[in-house]
Structure formats: C-alpha cells, structure tokens
Amino acid sequence: MKRISKITLILMAAASMTACGKVGERSSLPIPQQPAATVTEAATGTSAEESTTAADTTTTAAADSSETVTTTAAPAQQQSAQTSSSSDNYGPAPVQYDIPGLTYINGVLIANKSYSLPADFAPGLDSTCYNQFCKLSSAAAQEGLNIYLSSGFRSYDYQAQIYNNYCARDGQAAADTYSARPGYSEHQTGLAIDVNQIDDSFIGTPEAIWLENHCHEFGFILRYPQGKQDITGYQYESWHIRYVGTDLATQIHASGLTLEEYFGIDSYYHS
C-alpha cells in the first residue's frame, strides 16, 4: 500500500480541482468563508452537515486497478461490454498517509467520535475519491438521475466554525447528533462526500435510492445508514458517502453492517 509522508501531503494540498457536476449552495448560518487553498463551504441551516460552493483540493491518486468480470451465459460481445463497464467503475483502495496521529484499521483511515485526526491534517479531497465520484455521477446521469457533489473536504478550523455555529443555534447535545466536533469529521480525511440536498428532503428520492444501491460499485459506502445512530453516533444521512475502494465497499455493502460494526469499533466521545 502506497504511503504518503507529511511533507508530500503539504505539497499536494496546494493542488485543486473543480468539482464534477453541479455544486450545491445552501446557507442560513453565518459561516465565514474558508480559505481558497482548501475549499469554500456554507452551512445548510438544517439538521445535517454543510455544502461546498467551490473547488476541493486533492491528493495524489492511488495506483489504478482493474477487475475482470466473466459471465458464461452471455454472448461474447455482451460479456466484453459488461467486463469493460465493471472495470471502468472499479476504484482502488485510497492511499495511506505516514503521519503520526492517524488511526488505520486494516488499511482504512478511521475518523469518528472515538478516533480523531490531527488538527493540521489537511489532505484536501482525495483525487481517487473525486474521480470515482465523477464516474458515479455519470452513471447516475445515464439513468436520468442528477447526483452532484455538495460538500467534500473540510479543514479542522472550518469544521470548528461550522460545529460551533450549530451548537449556538441548537445546543451541543443536538448538534452532536448531526455535526462532528473539529478533528472528528470524516470530511477532514478527504474521503467523504455529501451529495445534493444535505438534509432530510433527500431521503427517499430516486437519487438517494440509487446511491444506496450502487455507490459500492464505485468504492463508496453509505456511511450513516438508517437505524444505526446508536452505532455510528450520527443520525441517518442518505447523502453522506465515504470512499474506501470497491473491494471493501462491496464487502461492507453485502454485509449490511456499518463501518463500526464491520471493524468492531465504537463511536462516542470519550471525553
């Protein structure tokens, strides 16, 4: 597994790209603009997380991988098309960072209420994650659906501003059910994406249903599933996906488990 040093990470964080598809804008809380070197986002003002309004920074992509699919019953031409399509959708595991303070379990970077990230960890939106999301968005569009990136990477300081605003509005106990404290947000890993409307209005839409059923094919998992709040620590978020690579995403999807259940870890603030 390729590992990236902190010096390399700092250099890579200077790069940026424009998010594929439509970028959502929803704002009702006075969230200050984040520095252009990372990503600009606005709070939704709902019982959920926030949306981006500009480009997300990126890291170096992991090496490309491919997957061969064979179907004995299909004609040769159809089999070739299916193999090509599956291979095109395949996403490799994310790169790993050789940085103190990060927690990896079986090669997966963990960020939840039990496992924090260093305040200065700022990789930007991982380029493999971004590229796979673009493939996902394009595949959905072929079925007449519109899935677009609304929120990607967030820095520690920006998450602090977001979280504090929610605490001021709803109180800390309520805010903790839908917004991460600074240093505990998956968005800081550069491997999490919120799509479309970042609130409960997205639940049950054709896009939400398609996303839950197909995101694993591109390397994503639905991170906070329905009925799992006591396990993940967060309310159901049909719009929040996390990139782990197609192999692991397919296994987690098939298991019906959350990331916490799959790895046997907890998610609650220990202090």
Steps between C-alpha positions, in 0.01 A plus 500: 500500500639836398567731794542877489718702734393823668736708282353352183151558636567871552619534140201313363250705696590801286338338196128545430231389256146600409234268637324294233134566439290769662620646829234559759460822697286507812562754775320646798771507766771770494794270423816695405654419164769235511841587348517431126794266550263239641131527418218750541182368661177633650286359779165356400313636799329157530540202728791378291846585372608776260553559129796619295492790258841469337780266395632229732873444543640159412766248583694266276284220361569142592622268228230394254357150541273287284253221550407226257138389487401182317149380419483159336140535389543831315599531133862599443416857401274556803756342731771734371280804559415391854865438582602839365224678691582332832870564454438866420298543821755326722673717761824400675556537872595855606861594566624483858679785675813444707403765754492469881156532656304317229318176579493225239311173542573243231629781281190719545534850645253536787338826605201483731410608853756259649787558256618852427727661241791742561397864473761562228396204285370663181530273195223659297250289308675178400537486121402133473190569707417795276556307177285211620225741598506646150451148361214445744337827401533416129351153550204648685452758224471218246191389694355850504616583853687807621753428776742782565768584756381743765770462766845345492812574702481724808793620707516467880452876548208519261328206666544679833315803363220284364463296818507803729229671297277194530563483875404865533180438305383159626713424806793257519295188570296546184796611291690185595234286330559650155829695500849384592719680748820641346757225450233227488343571161532253213509797267845587636631167364433615145311175443142607576246667273154639565276507194203707388269637771681453830186451704211260546334614176749278316374186676292275275575688179591293191855631535522392865368153423740457207793627708436251779472210256791583270761717674700191606565419134711816486673450835265689736290395797195673645671604820206575731218256414147509635447348843871501589528828692593327825789331318636773273416785737319696228147520366407336169671687215391373160731757338832417672731248330852394593764372259676175599561335161276262307622176656430602860189701411347194333572285806353756742194552279437125481538463877240766581731629773628847578873571493500481881328160503719366221821580688362449851565855620288756686413862430440725798682795653717365780545837665 
